[in-house]
Every structure is written in structure tokens, then in C-alpha cells.
Amino acid sequence: MPDPVDIHVGKRVRARRLLCGMSQEAFAQKLGVTFQQVQKYERGTNRISASRLYKISKILNTPINYFFEDLGKKTLPGTMRREGLELIRAFNKIKRPQVRKQILVLVDNLGDDHASGSGASQAGH
């Protein structure tokens, strides 16, 4: 049975890899392992060594502590929906700050509409 810490770190690796828009194959090639090994890391089946985690952090352009954030919380980052990751990737491509701000306001308002039961879906649109 994999250790919960290894599972958590693996899920964080997967979430960050997807956020970067990198396939398992491309990630494995940069890391110098097979894509099957990447799958094992991401599931927590195989433990990631400190030196390998350091290399992963460089490839994914993130600090090492990212992989341990939220450790012990019930909601793990690996449970994020693919749509959420795609939204983050697309948002990060937007260069104009004003457009980014407008999108944040829009998404926030849509969330409020959904939570209150109002909005287009209630009106039958």
C-alpha cells in the first residue's frame, strides 16, 4: 500500500504537469524515465527520491514545497477536474491585465448565480 505522502506528492506532480500542458510522454523524456514510471510516480506507487523531486520541480518550473502544500487535508489537488486545469492554462495565456480582471469578475459572478439558484439555467436558457 502506497504511503499517503507519496500519493499526495504524486497527485501534485500530476496536477502541475497538466497545468503546464505537458503529456506524460514529454515529461518522462525530460525526466529521463519511461512514461510508465511517471504513471507510477503520479499514483504514488513508486516513491520519488529527493534528487528526482528536485529535477521535477525544475522541469515543471515550481518550488519543491509546492508538492507538499495542503498535505494532510482531505481534498487533494489531484482531484481537480480537467476543465479546471484547462481553464487555468487558458487564463495564464492571457497577457492583458484588464482582460484577466474581467474574466475573474465573470467567473465569480457565474459562481454566485449557480450558488443562489439564479441565472440562465433557472430561466430555461
Contacts in CASP RR format, 6 or more apart in sequence:
PFRMAT RR
TARGET T0000
AUTHOR 0000-0000-0000
METHOD contacts of the structure
MODEL  1
MPDPVDIHVGKRVRARRLLCGMSQEAFAQKLGVTFQQVQKYERGTNRISA
SRLYKISKILNTPINYFFEDLGKKTLPGTMRREGLELIRAFNKIKRPQVR
KQILVLVDNLGDDHASGSGASQAGH
2 43 0 8 1.000
2 44 0 8 1.000
2 45 0 8 1.000
3 44 0 8 1.000
3 47 0 8 1.000
4 72 0 8 1.000
5 71 0 8 1.000
6 44 0 8 1.000
6 45 0 8 1.000
6 46 0 8 1.000
6 47 0 8 1.000
6 48 0 8 1.000
7 43 0 8 1.000
7 44 0 8 1.000
7 76 0 8 1.000
8 67 0 8 1.000
8 68 0 8 1.000
8 70 0 8 1.000
8 71 0 8 1.000
8 72 0 8 1.000
8 76 0 8 1.000
9 44 0 8 1.000
9 48 0 8 1.000
9 53 0 8 1.000
9 67 0 8 1.000
9 68 0 8 1.000
10 41 0 8 1.000
10 42 0 8 1.000
10 43 0 8 1.000
10 44 0 8 1.000
10 48 0 8 1.000
10 67 0 8 1.000
11 42 0 8 1.000
11 76 0 8 1.000
11 77 0 8 1.000
11 78 0 8 1.000
11 79 0 8 1.000
12 66 0 8 1.000
12 67 0 8 1.000
12 68 0 8 1.000
12 69 0 8 1.000
12 77 0 8 1.000
12 78 0 8 1.000
13 41 0 8 1.000
13 42 0 8 1.000
13 48 0 8 1.000
13 56 0 8 1.000
13 60 0 8 1.000
13 67 0 8 1.000
14 42 0 8 1.000
14 78 0 8 1.000
15 77 0 8 1.000
15 78 0 8 1.000
15 80 0 8 1.000
15 85 0 8 1.000
16 60 0 8 1.000
16 62 0 8 1.000
16 66 0 8 1.000
16 67 0 8 1.000
17 24 0 8 1.000
17 27 0 8 1.000
17 42 0 8 1.000
17 60 0 8 1.000
18 82 0 8 1.000
18 85 0 8 1.000
19 85 0 8 1.000
19 88 0 8 1.000
19 89 0 8 1.000
20 60 0 8 1.000
20 61 0 8 1.000
21 89 0 8 1.000
22 60 0 8 1.000
24 35 0 8 1.000
24 38 0 8 1.000
24 39 0 8 1.000
24 42 0 8 1.000
25 35 0 8 1.000
27 35 0 8 1.000
27 38 0 8 1.000
27 59 0 8 1.000
28 34 0 8 1.000
28 35 0 8 1.000
28 37 0 8 1.000
28 38 0 8 1.000
30 59 0 8 1.000
31 38 0 8 1.000
31 52 0 8 1.000
31 55 0 8 1.000
31 56 0 8 1.000
31 59 0 8 1.000
37 46 0 8 1.000
40 46 0 8 1.000
41 48 0 8 1.000
48 56 0 8 1.000
53 64 0 8 1.000
53 67 0 8 1.000
54 64 0 8 1.000
56 67 0 8 1.000
57 63 0 8 1.000
57 64 0 8 1.000
57 66 0 8 1.000
57 67 0 8 1.000
69 77 0 8 1.000
70 76 0 8 1.000
70 77 0 8 1.000
91 100 0 8 1.000
91 103 0 8 1.000
94 100 0 8 1.000
94 103 0 8 1.000
113 119 0 8 1.000
113 120 0 8 1.000
114 121 0 8 1.000
119 125 0 8 1.000
END
